[in-house]
Each structure stands twice: as C-alpha cells, then as structure tokens.
Amino acid sequence: MPPPPPLTEEPDDEEWLTTYADAITLLMAFFVMLVSFSKIDLPLFEEVMSGIQQEIGMGAAKETSTSEVKTKIEEIVFQIGMEQMVEVQKDSRGVTIEMANAGFFKPGTAQIKEEAIPLIAEWGKVLVKEEYKYFLIEVEGHTDDDPIHTEQFPSNWELSSDRAAAVVRVMQANGVHRFQLKVSGFGDSHPKVPNRDISGNPIKLNQAKNRRVIVRLVPMDNKLKEEFVDILLEARLAKEERKRRLEEKAKQDAIQEQLKAAEAETKATEQIQQDLNAQ
C-alpha cells in the first residue's frame, strides 16, 4: 500500500497586512514631515491630516475647524451685505478677517458706523458657540502714515488701538469671554502696501488699504483650552451660587414680610379688643 500524501496547511489570509503596512507607512511619512517643519503651516497641516484620514480608511474627513469658522464668518459677511469691505483668509496661524476702515469707522474717529455693528455682533454670537469658542481673538488696529494730533488721539498709536478696542467691546457685549480677547494698536508701523511713492507723495489708494482692522482667530492649544474650560466652569458655578443666594434672600424677605403682616394683624386685633373693653 502506498504511503498517504503528506498533510499540508492552508496558507493564512494575510491581506490585512497590506492595509496595515500602508497605514504605518503613511503615519511614518506624516511624522517625518512634521519633524522637518521649522514652522507648522496650520492649513497645510489640516489638509494633510484630512488626506491621511481618508487614506487609512476613515472615510470622508470632517471639515477642519479653521475651515468651518472661515466659512461661517464669510456667510455672515454676505448675509449682512458687506463683502466689499471684508476679506476673510486662512494663514499659518488660523483665520484672518480684514476690515476696511472706510466701511467700519467714521473718519478720524474710533466710532464704529451703525451699519457695521450688526456684522461684528453676529461674529461675536457665533464665536461663543460650542463648536467655535476655542479660538483666541486678536484684534489689530492699523492706520496710514498721515499724522493725527487731537485731544483724543495724540498720534496714530492711540487711534489704531482705540479702533481695535471698539471692535472688542462689541464682541464682548455679545458674549465673547474676555479670556479670548486681545487688542493691539500698530499705528502706521505695519503697512500692507507703501503709503508713499519714491518721491514721498502720498498714494491715496494705498493709504486707504492700510487703514484697516484685522481680527485674527487663532485656535487654542490644549493647555489654553483646559485653562479656558476651568474659567468657564468657575464662572458658571459662581453664577449658580449668586442665583442661589438671591433665591435664598428672596425667601427670607418673603418670610420677613409675612411676619410683619402677621405682627400688624395681631396689633390691630389687640387694638380692637382694647377699644371694646373700653366701652
């Protein structure tokens, strides 16, 4: 009788190794790229993260936070109808909102025009929502190089900082926490374009471009987020404690009023009894 054929094991299905190896390769490339950055470009970082999520099978990536807030800010600009006066961009730090002074401030003042207040107020209302609130809001004021000498504004430094502060006040009035806010006045020290030609003559169009306020929305890092959450929690607890004390005081006041009323009623009854006895 011939010997039975040798037993053979069926090969294991190792197709999963291909997907695993691709994922590891992508992650390794990603971290190598991170290390090679001297400065992380936030929009590029988010795009790379989205690509990696798609490549390793996580499906369609969720839109990045800076993209979301940029889109929302632009929607409000178009709703209010001030798209000619506002430019919204993304840069390496986050989102920038550039506001032309001509559309927002009365000439030579830090007074916001009435028609511009609703736009800033709507931005503030958006930036307190849960999905948008973890941003630092840095407001910069810029002027042209024409000097100003008034009692209120001895120089362009005061004018630029007061304009930035005016924007911050509107945002704070609409719920934005002061922890997020920062005001800077740059005067004419950071022009967007040259204020003057080579002969020293003013370039009016360029000067108009340099008169601007920039709102920078910078995502908080984890440390700042934790600090901000703690501050919000403390504020909420303090608000609840104030409410409890007011309610307790209201109860005590109500009891005191009842006691006074009962005492007055007792005195009135005693007086009636005395009058009857006197008769």
DRENDO-1510 file (C-alpha; in Angstrom, 1 decimal, always signed):
<recs>
REC; n; res; u; v; w
REC; 1; MET; +0.0; +0.0; +0.0 .
REC; 2; PRO; +1.5; +3.4; -1.0 .
REC; 3; PRO; +2.1; +5.9; +1.9 .
REC; 4; PRO; -0.6; +8.6; +2.3 .
REC; 5; PRO; +0.3; +12.0; +0.9 .
REC; 6; PRO; +1.8; +14.5; +3.4 .
REC; 7; LEU; -0.6; +16.8; +5.1 .
REC; 8; THR; -0.4; +20.5; +4.0 .
REC; 9; GLU; -1.6; +23.5; +5.9 .
REC; 10; GLU; -3.8; +26.1; +4.1 .
REC; 11; PRO; -2.0; +29.4; +3.9 .
REC; 12; ASP; -3.3; +32.1; +6.3 .
REC; 13; ASP; -5.2; +35.1; +4.8 .
REC; 14; GLU; -2.7; +37.9; +5.2 .
REC; 15; GLU; -4.3; +40.6; +3.0 .
REC; 16; TRP; -4.9; +42.7; +6.2 .
REC; 17; LEU; -1.1; +43.2; +6.4 .
REC; 18; THR; -1.2; +45.2; +3.2 .
REC; 19; THR; -3.6; +47.7; +4.7 .
REC; 20; TYR; -1.7; +47.8; +7.9 .
REC; 21; ALA; +1.6; +48.4; +6.2 .
REC; 22; ASP; +0.1; +51.2; +4.1 .
REC; 23; ALA; -1.3; +52.9; +7.2 .
REC; 24; ILE; +2.0; +52.6; +9.1 .
REC; 25; THR; +3.9; +54.0; +6.1 .
REC; 26; LEU; +1.5; +56.9; +5.8 .
REC; 27; LEU; +1.9; +57.7; +9.5 .
REC; 28; MET; +5.6; +57.5; +9.4 .
REC; 29; ALA; +5.7; +59.8; +6.4 .
REC; 30; PHE; +3.4; +62.2; +8.3 .
REC; 31; PHE; +5.6; +62.3; +11.4 .
REC; 32; VAL; +8.8; +62.7; +9.3 .
REC; 33; MET; +7.1; +65.7; +7.6 .
REC; 34; LEU; +6.2; +67.2; +10.9 .
REC; 35; VAL; +9.7; +67.0; +12.2 .
REC; 36; SER; +11.0; +68.6; +9.0 .
REC; 37; PHE; +8.8; +71.7; +9.5 .
REC; 38; SER; +10.6; +74.7; +11.0 .
REC; 39; LYS; +7.1; +76.3; +11.4 .
REC; 40; ILE; +3.9; +74.4; +11.1 .
REC; 41; ASP; +1.6; +75.7; +8.4 .
REC; 42; LEU; -1.8; +75.2; +10.0 .
REC; 43; PRO; -4.0; +75.0; +6.9 .
REC; 44; LEU; -1.4; +72.6; +5.3 .
REC; 45; PHE; -1.3; +70.5; +8.5 .
REC; 46; GLU; -5.1; +70.2; +8.4 .
REC; 47; GLU; -5.2; +69.2; +4.8 .
REC; 48; VAL; -2.5; +66.5; +5.4 .
REC; 49; MET; -4.5; +65.2; +8.3 .
REC; 50; SER; -7.6; +65.0; +6.2 .
REC; 51; GLY; -5.7; +63.1; +3.5 .
REC; 52; ILE; -4.3; +60.7; +5.9 .
REC; 53; GLN; -7.7; +60.0; +7.5 .
REC; 54; GLN; -9.1; +59.2; +4.0 .
REC; 55; GLU; -6.2; +57.0; +3.0 .
REC; 56; ILE; -6.3; +54.8; +6.1 .
REC; 57; GLY; -10.0; +54.1; +5.6 .
REC; 58; MET; -11.6; +56.6; +7.9 .
REC; 59; GLY; -14.0; +57.7; +5.2 .
REC; 60; ALA; -14.7; +61.3; +4.3 .
REC; 61; ALA; -12.8; +63.6; +6.7 .
REC; 62; LYS; -14.7; +66.1; +8.7 .
REC; 63; GLU; -14.1; +69.7; +7.7 .
REC; 64; THR; -11.3; +71.3; +9.7 .
REC; 65; SER; -12.2; +73.8; +12.5 .
REC; 66; THR; -10.4; +76.7; +10.8 .
REC; 67; SER; -12.2; +76.0; +7.6 .
REC; 68; GLU; -15.5; +75.8; +9.4 .
REC; 69; VAL; -15.1; +79.1; +11.2 .
REC; 70; LYS; -13.9; +80.8; +8.0 .
REC; 71; THR; -16.9; +79.6; +6.1 .
REC; 72; LYS; -19.2; +80.7; +8.9 .
REC; 73; ILE; -17.6; +84.2; +9.1 .
REC; 74; GLU; -18.0; +84.6; +5.3 .
REC; 75; GLU; -21.6; +83.5; +5.4 .
REC; 76; ILE; -22.4; +86.3; +7.9 .
REC; 77; VAL; -20.5; +88.9; +5.8 .
REC; 78; PHE; -22.6; +88.0; +2.8 .
REC; 79; GLN; -25.8; +88.0; +4.8 .
REC; 80; ILE; -25.1; +91.5; +6.1 .
REC; 81; GLY; -24.0; +92.6; +2.6 .
REC; 82; MET; -20.5; +93.9; +3.5 .
REC; 83; GLU; -18.5; +91.6; +1.3 .
REC; 84; GLN; -16.8; +94.6; -0.4 .
REC; 85; MET; -15.4; +95.8; +3.0 .
REC; 86; VAL; -14.3; +92.5; +4.5 .
REC; 87; GLU; -11.7; +89.9; +3.4 .
REC; 88; VAL; -11.5; +86.5; +5.1 .
REC; 89; GLN; -8.4; +84.3; +4.7 .
REC; 90; LYS; -6.6; +81.4; +6.3 .
REC; 91; ASP; -2.9; +81.7; +7.2 .
REC; 92; SER; -0.4; +79.7; +9.1 .
REC; 93; ARG; -1.9; +80.7; +12.5 .
REC; 94; GLY; -5.6; +80.4; +11.7 .
REC; 95; VAL; -8.2; +82.7; +10.2 .
REC; 96; THR; -7.8; +86.4; +9.5 .
REC; 97; ILE; -10.7; +88.9; +9.0 .
REC; 98; GLU; -9.5; +92.1; +7.4 .
REC; 99; MET; -12.0; +95.0; +7.8 .
REC; 100; ALA; -11.5; +98.2; +5.7 .
REC; 101; ASN; -11.8; +101.3; +7.9 .
REC; 102; ALA; -14.0; +103.0; +5.3 .
REC; 103; GLY; -16.8; +100.6; +5.9 .
REC; 104; PHE; -16.5; +100.4; +9.7 .
REC; 105; PHE; -15.3; +103.7; +11.2 .
REC; 106; LYS; -16.1; +107.3; +10.8 .
REC; 107; PRO; -13.0; +109.2; +9.5 .
REC; 108; GLY; -10.5; +110.3; +12.2 .
REC; 109; THR; -12.5; +108.5; +15.0 .
REC; 110; ALA; -12.8; +105.1; +16.7 .
REC; 111; GLN; -16.6; +105.2; +16.4 .
REC; 112; ILE; -18.0; +102.2; +14.6 .
REC; 113; LYS; -20.6; +103.0; +12.0 .
REC; 114; GLU; -24.1; +102.0; +12.9 .
REC; 115; GLU; -24.5; +99.8; +9.8 .
REC; 116; ALA; -21.3; +97.8; +10.7 .
REC; 117; ILE; -22.2; +97.0; +14.3 .
REC; 118; PRO; -24.6; +94.1; +13.4 .
REC; 119; LEU; -21.8; +92.3; +11.5 .
REC; 120; ILE; -19.4; +92.4; +14.4 .
REC; 121; ALA; -22.2; +91.5; +16.8 .
REC; 122; GLU; -23.0; +88.4; +14.7 .
REC; 123; TRP; -19.4; +87.3; +14.7 .
REC; 124; GLY; -19.4; +87.6; +18.4 .
REC; 125; LYS; -22.6; +85.4; +18.7 .
REC; 126; VAL; -21.0; +82.7; +16.5 .
REC; 127; LEU; -17.7; +82.7; +18.4 .
REC; 128; VAL; -19.4; +81.8; +21.7 .
REC; 129; LYS; -21.0; +78.7; +20.3 .
REC; 130; GLU; -19.5; +75.3; +21.4 .
REC; 131; GLU; -18.1; +74.4; +18.0 .
REC; 132; TYR; -16.4; +77.8; +17.5 .
REC; 133; LYS; -15.5; +79.0; +21.0 .
REC; 134; TYR; -12.0; +77.6; +21.4 .
REC; 135; PHE; -10.3; +80.5; +19.5 .
REC; 136; LEU; -8.2; +83.3; +20.7 .
REC; 137; ILE; -9.4; +86.6; +19.1 .
REC; 138; GLU; -6.6; +89.0; +18.5 .
REC; 139; VAL; -7.8; +92.4; +17.1 .
REC; 140; GLU; -5.2; +94.7; +15.5 .
REC; 141; GLY; -5.7; +98.3; +14.5 .
REC; 142; HIS; -3.7; +99.8; +11.6 .
REC; 143; THR; -3.6; +103.3; +10.1 .
REC; 144; ASP; -1.9; +105.1; +7.2 .
REC; 145; ASP; +1.1; +107.4; +7.8 .
REC; 146; ASP; -0.8; +110.7; +7.8 .
REC; 147; PRO; -0.2; +112.1; +11.4 .
REC; 148; ILE; -3.1; +112.8; +13.7 .
REC; 149; HIS; -2.9; +115.3; +16.6 .
REC; 150; THR; -6.2; +115.7; +18.5 .
REC; 151; GLU; -7.0; +115.8; +22.2 .
REC; 152; GLN; -8.4; +112.2; +22.0 .
REC; 153; PHE; -5.8; +110.8; +19.6 .
REC; 154; PRO; -2.3; +112.4; +20.1 .
REC; 155; SER; -1.0; +110.0; +17.5 .
REC; 156; ASN; -1.9; +107.1; +15.2 .
REC; 157; TRP; -1.0; +104.7; +18.1 .
REC; 158; GLU; -4.0; +105.8; +20.1 .
REC; 159; LEU; -6.3; +105.8; +17.1 .
REC; 160; SER; -5.3; +102.3; +15.9 .
REC; 161; SER; -5.6; +100.8; +19.4 .
REC; 162; ASP; -8.9; +102.5; +20.1 .
REC; 163; ARG; -10.4; +101.2; +16.9 .
REC; 164; ALA; -9.3; +97.7; +17.8 .
REC; 165; ALA; -10.8; +98.1; +21.3 .
REC; 166; ALA; -14.1; +99.3; +19.9 .
REC; 167; VAL; -14.4; +96.0; +17.9 .
REC; 168; VAL; -13.5; +94.0; +21.0 .
REC; 169; ARG; -16.2; +95.9; +23.1 .
REC; 170; VAL; -18.9; +94.9; +20.6 .
REC; 171; MET; -17.8; +91.3; +20.7 .
REC; 172; GLN; -17.7; +91.2; +24.5 .
REC; 173; ALA; -21.2; +92.7; +24.6 .
REC; 174; ASN; -22.3; +89.8; +22.6 .
REC; 175; GLY; -21.0; +87.1; +24.9 .
REC; 176; VAL; -17.3; +86.6; +23.9 .
REC; 177; HIS; -15.3; +85.9; +27.0 .
REC; 178; ARG; -12.5; +88.4; +27.9 .
REC; 179; PHE; -10.1; +85.5; +28.2 .
REC; 180; GLN; -10.2; +85.1; +24.4 .
REC; 181; LEU; -9.7; +88.8; +23.5 .
REC; 182; LYS; -6.6; +90.8; +22.8 .
REC; 183; VAL; -6.2; +94.3; +21.5 .
REC; 184; SER; -3.1; +95.7; +19.6 .
REC; 185; GLY; -2.5; +99.1; +18.1 .
REC; 186; PHE; +0.1; +99.1; +15.3 .
REC; 187; GLY; -0.4; +102.7; +14.1 .
REC; 188; ASP; +1.3; +103.0; +10.7 .
REC; 189; SER; +4.2; +100.7; +11.6 .
REC; 190; HIS; +2.9; +97.7; +9.6 .
REC; 191; PRO; +1.6; +99.0; +6.2 .
REC; 192; LYS; +0.0; +96.5; +3.9 .
REC; 193; VAL; +1.2; +98.4; +0.9 .
REC; 194; PRO; +3.5; +101.5; +0.6 .
REC; 195; ASN; +1.9; +104.7; +1.8 .
REC; 196; ARG; +4.0; +106.9; -0.5 .
REC; 197; ASP; +5.8; +106.8; -3.8 .
REC; 198; ILE; +9.6; +107.2; -4.2 .
REC; 199; SER; +9.2; +111.0; -4.2 .
REC; 200; GLY; +7.4; +110.9; -0.9 .
REC; 201; ASN; +4.0; +111.8; -2.3 .
REC; 202; PRO; +1.0; +110.0; -0.7 .
REC; 203; ILE; -0.7; +107.2; -2.6 .
REC; 204; LYS; -4.3; +107.7; -1.6 .
REC; 205; LEU; -5.4; +104.3; -2.7 .
REC; 206; ASN; -2.7; +102.6; -0.8 .
REC; 207; GLN; -3.3; +104.7; +2.3 .
REC; 208; ALA; -7.0; +103.6; +2.2 .
REC; 209; LYS; -5.8; +99.9; +2.1 .
REC; 210; ASN; -3.6; +100.5; +5.1 .
REC; 211; ARG; -6.4; +101.9; +7.2 .
REC; 212; ARG; -7.8; +98.6; +8.5 .
REC; 213; VAL; -8.6; +96.5; +11.5 .
REC; 214; ILE; -7.6; +92.8; +11.4 .
REC; 215; VAL; -9.3; +90.2; +13.6 .
REC; 216; ARG; -7.2; +87.0; +14.0 .
REC; 217; LEU; -8.8; +83.8; +15.1 .
REC; 218; VAL; -6.1; +81.5; +16.5 .
REC; 219; PRO; -7.0; +78.0; +17.6 .
REC; 220; MET; -6.2; +77.4; +21.3 .
REC; 221; ASP; -3.7; +74.7; +22.2 .
REC; 222; ASN; -4.7; +72.0; +24.7 .
REC; 223; LYS; -3.2; +74.0; +27.6 .
REC; 224; LEU; -5.2; +77.1; +26.9 .
REC; 225; LYS; -8.3; +75.0; +26.2 .
REC; 226; GLU; -8.1; +73.4; +29.7 .
REC; 227; GLU; -7.5; +76.8; +31.3 .
REC; 228; PHE; -10.5; +78.3; +29.4 .
REC; 229; VAL; -12.7; +75.4; +30.4 .
REC; 230; ASP; -11.8; +75.9; +34.0 .
REC; 231; ILE; -12.5; +79.6; +33.8 .
REC; 232; LEU; -15.9; +79.0; +32.2 .
REC; 233; LEU; -16.7; +76.3; +34.9 .
REC; 234; GLU; -15.8; +78.7; +37.7 .
REC; 235; ALA; -17.9; +81.4; +36.1 .
REC; 236; ARG; -20.9; +79.1; +35.8 .
REC; 237; LEU; -20.5; +77.9; +39.4 .
REC; 238; ALA; -20.2; +81.5; +40.6 .
REC; 239; LYS; -23.4; +82.4; +38.6 .
REC; 240; GLU; -25.3; +79.5; +40.1 .
REC; 241; GLU; -24.1; +80.5; +43.6 .
REC; 242; ARG; -25.2; +84.1; +43.1 .
REC; 243; LYS; -28.6; +82.8; +41.9 .
REC; 244; ARG; -28.9; +80.5; +44.9 .
REC; 245; ARG; -28.1; +83.4; +47.3 .
REC; 246; LEU; -30.6; +85.7; +45.6 .
REC; 247; GLU; -33.3; +83.0; +45.8 .
REC; 248; GLU; -32.5; +82.4; +49.5 .
REC; 249; LYS; -32.6; +86.2; +50.2 .
REC; 250; ALA; -35.9; +86.4; +48.3 .
REC; 251; LYS; -37.3; +83.6; +50.5 .
REC; 252; GLN; -36.0; +85.3; +53.7 .
REC; 253; ASP; -37.5; +88.6; +52.6 .
REC; 254; ALA; -40.8; +86.9; +51.9 .
REC; 255; ILE; -40.8; +85.3; +55.4 .
REC; 256; GLN; -40.0; +88.7; +56.9 .
REC; 257; GLU; -42.9; +90.3; +55.0 .
REC; 258; GLN; -45.2; +87.6; +56.3 .
REC; 259; LEU; -44.0; +88.1; +59.8 .
REC; 260; LYS; -44.5; +91.8; +59.6 .
REC; 261; ALA; -48.0; +91.3; +58.2 .
REC; 262; ALA; -48.9; +88.8; +61.0 .
REC; 263; GLU; -47.5; +91.2; +63.6 .
REC; 264; ALA; -49.5; +94.1; +62.1 .
REC; 265; GLU; -52.6; +91.9; +62.1 .
REC; 266; THR; -52.0; +90.9; +65.8 .
REC; 267; LYS; -51.6; +94.6; +66.8 .
REC; 268; ALA; -54.8; +95.5; +65.0 .
REC; 269; THR; -56.7; +92.7; +66.8 .
REC; 270; GLU; -55.4; +93.8; +70.2 .
REC; 271; GLN; -56.4; +97.4; +69.5 .
REC; 272; ILE; -59.9; +96.3; +68.6 .
REC; 273; GLN; -60.1; +94.3; +71.8 .
REC; 274; GLN; -58.9; +97.3; +73.8 .
REC; 275; ASP; -61.5; +99.5; +72.2 .
REC; 276; LEU; -64.2; +97.0; +73.0 .
REC; 277; ASN; -63.0; +96.7; +76.7 .
REC; 278; ALA; -63.0; +100.5; +77.0 .
REC; 279; GLN; -66.7; +100.6; +76.0 .
</recs>
